[in-house]
Amino acid sequence: MTRPSAPTFRLGTILRRRCPRCGEGSIFHAPLAMNEECPVCHLHYGRGEPGYFTGAMYFSYALAIPLIALLTLIENLFLPGWSLLRLVGLATAICVPLIPWIWQYSRVIWIHFDQYFDPE
């Protein structure tokens, strides 16, 4: 397989959780288990640096906070008598089952972001 000249930074590739270089290899082989490298083009996802995925926390925050805010606004429409603290607490409780999804996509976005600006 020939390596493309520029990384593929496409929304579809991110949504399907695929490799930023080839767009074919899966980043995850189980819901909470990442592949060390792309099974197709052998791009090493972690770059071998300790703390590499620390930047993914920013993307996790960017995904979770707007989701909680949106849920709080929607709840306020259906539960107008509730206090803001109760509404935010309920929205947070609704988001807890989404933590694995947010974790996966924050890592995928971080890998794509990193490969886009500093291709390996």
RAURPE-V728277 format. One line per field, one symbol per residue. ss: DSSP state (H for helix, E for strand, - for the rest). phi: phi as a letter, one per 30 degrees, with the letter a starting at -180 (. if undefined). psi: psi as a letter, one per 30 degrees, with the letter a starting at -180 (. if undefined). Layout:
BEGIN
ss: ???
phi: ???
psi: ???
END
This chain:
BEGIN
ss: ----------HHHHH--E-------E-EEE--EE--E------E-------HHHHHHHHHHHHHHHHHHHHHHHHHHH-----HHHHHHHHHHHHH--HHHHHHHHHHHHHHHHHHH---
phi: .ddddbddcbddddddhcdddcicdddccaebbdddbddcciddddhicdiedddddddddddddddddddddddddcbddddddddddddddddeddedddddddddddddeddddbdd
psi: kkklfkkjikeeeeeghlkfefgekkekflegklkelkfefhkjefggkkgegeffeeeeefeeeeeeeeeeeeeeefiffkleeeeeeeeeeefeffeeeeeefeeeeeeeeefefik.
END
